[in-house]
C-alpha cells in the first residue's frame, strides 16, 4: 500500500515518537453516536494540506447508515475498518477516533511504541462541518496544546515526545472545548483543511 499522505500525523506520533505531533484527549467528552449526515459516497476535493489528507486523487470514502467507513484507494479493494462515531456540543460536531480506530484506518499492525503512556480511553478528536454537501475536517492544533503546557495549564501534558494529552473527565473536556475554540484549526477553505464532496451533488470546491 502506498504511504498515505499524512492525516496520519497522530498515528505516526503514537507509533514513532518524534516523527510528528499529535493532540489526544483522555476520553470522549460525550456519548458517541452515528451522525446520519455523514452517510454517503465522498470524494476528496483538491487544495488540502497533503500532511492532513488521507485520500488522494481517484480515492474515495463510503460511509454507511451505521457510520461504518470504507476507504478505497484507486484501483484497490474497499476496506471497512472502523466506525466514524462522534457527538455534538454547542452546535459544533466532532468525531472521536480511538487508538485502535487509527491503526485500523491506516492498516497498521505494528505494536504501539507508547503502550502505557496514553490511557486506553484516549481519543483523537476531529472537528467537522457539512455545508452544501461538502465535508470539512479540522484537526486539533499541537501548537495550542504546547502553548497551554508552557502557560502552566494542569489539564494538558506531554504524554510522550510530541504527543500531547488533554486530561479531565467528560464534563471538564466539554468545558475546555466550549471555552477554547482555538484548539482546532479554523473552518476556512484557505486553511487547507481536508475537504470532501458528497458524490452526486453540486458543490463549489
N, C-alpha and C positions, 0 to 999 in steps of 0.2 A: 504494500500500500504506500502511495506517495506520502511524504511528510505533509501533514495538514498545516496550512499557514495559520499561525498560532493565536487563535482564540484559546489555544491550549496553553497559554501563558501560566495559568494557575496549575494545570496538571504538571507542567514541566517544573514548576517551583516545588510542587509536592514530591515529585519523583526524583528530581535532580536539583537539590538546593543550590542556590547562587546562579541558576540559569535565568530566572525571571522573577518577577514579583507578583504576589497574589494576596488578596484580602479574603479571608474566610470569616464566617460568623459561627459562634459557638453552637447555635441550634437554629432551626427555623423560627422566626419570630411569631408565626401564627400557624393555625392548622392549614395543611396543604390540600389543595383541590385542583381539579382539572378545569381550565378555563375553556369553555366551548368556542370562544372567539379564535382560539389557536388552530382549530381544526381546518385542514386544507392542504393544498399542494403548493409549496413555497419555493420560489426561485430567487437566488441572490441577485441583488442589484449592484451595479458597478459603483466604485468610489469608496468602498470601505477600506479601513486600515488593514493591510494584509496580516498584521500581527493579531488582529481580533476576529477575523472572519474564517470560520471553519469550512466554508463551502466555496468552491471555485467555479469558474465558467463551465457550464454543462452539468453541474451538480444540482441536486435539489433535496428538499426535505418534505416528507409526508407526515402529517400528524393526524391520527385517527380520533374517534369520538371519546376514547379513554385517555387521550393525550399521550399515546404511545408514539414514539418518534422513530421514523425510518430515515436514515441518511443515505443518500445514494450518490456515489461518485460516478462520474461519466463513464458509461460502458461497463459498470460493475454491478454485482448482485446487491439488491437492497438489504440493509441490515437494520433490525429493530432491537435496540438495546436498553432503552431507558424511557421513563415517563417524565414528561415536562409538567411537573406539578408546581403550583405556586399559591399566591394569596394576593389580596388587595388591601391596601392600607391608605387611608386618606386620599382616595382617588388614584393612587399610584399602584401599578401592578408589578409583581416580582415573581421570578422563578427561583426555585431553590434546588440546586444540584448537590447531592451528597458526593463524597469522595468516590464511592463505588459508581455512581452515575457518571462521573467524569472519566473514570477509567473505561467504563463501558462505551461511552461516547467516542473515545479515541482508540478502542480495541487495544488497550494497553494492559497486558497481563503481568507486568513486572511487579515484584513486591515493592510496597511503599517504603522509601528510604526514611520517611519521617514517622513511621509507626510509633504510636505512643506520644508523639509531640502535639498532635491535634486530638481533640475529643472525637469520639466515634460519631457524635451527633452533629459535627460541624458541617456547614454547607457553604457553597458559593452562591451568593445572591446575584441575580441578573435582573435589572430593571428593564421593563419593556412597555411599549405602547403600540397600538394598532390604529392607524389613521388612513382612510381611503384604501384599505386593504394592503397597506404597507406596514410590515412589522419591523420596528426598530428596537435594537437591544443596546442597553448601556451597561458597561461594566463598572464595578467599584474602583475607585482611584487608590492605588497603592501609595501615592504621594500624600494623599489626605490622611491615610492611616498613619503613615510615618510622622506627619506633622502633629497628629494627636499624641503620639508617643513622646515626641520632643517637647510637647507642651505639658507633659506630666499627666495625661489622661489615664486613669487607672483601668479604664474599660477596654483599652487596646494594648496589645503586647506583641512582640515579635516572637512567634512560636518556633520558628526555625529561620535559617538565613533567607531573608526576603519573603517570608511567609508571615503575614500579619493576621492576628486573630482578634476579632471584636467579641468581647465577652459579655455575659449577662444572661439573665433569664429572659423568657419570651417578652415579658412586659418591658423590661429595660431596653431590649433591642428594638421594639416597636417605637419607644420614645426616641431612641437615637435616630432611627430612620426618619421620623417626623421632624426632628429638630435639626438634622444635618443633611439637607438635600445635596450639598456639595460633595458628599461622599461618593457620588456616582458621576460619570461623565454626563454632560447635558444632552438633552434631546435636541439635536440640531443636525441637519444634513451636512453642514460644514465640519462637524466633529468627526466625520468619517466612521461613525458607529456602524456595526453590522446592520444591514437593511435588506429585507426580503419582500417580494411582492407575491401575493396570492395569485396563482395561475388562473387565467380565465377572467381577470378583471383588468380594467384600465387604471393605471396609476402613473404619476409622474415620478421618475427616478430621482 
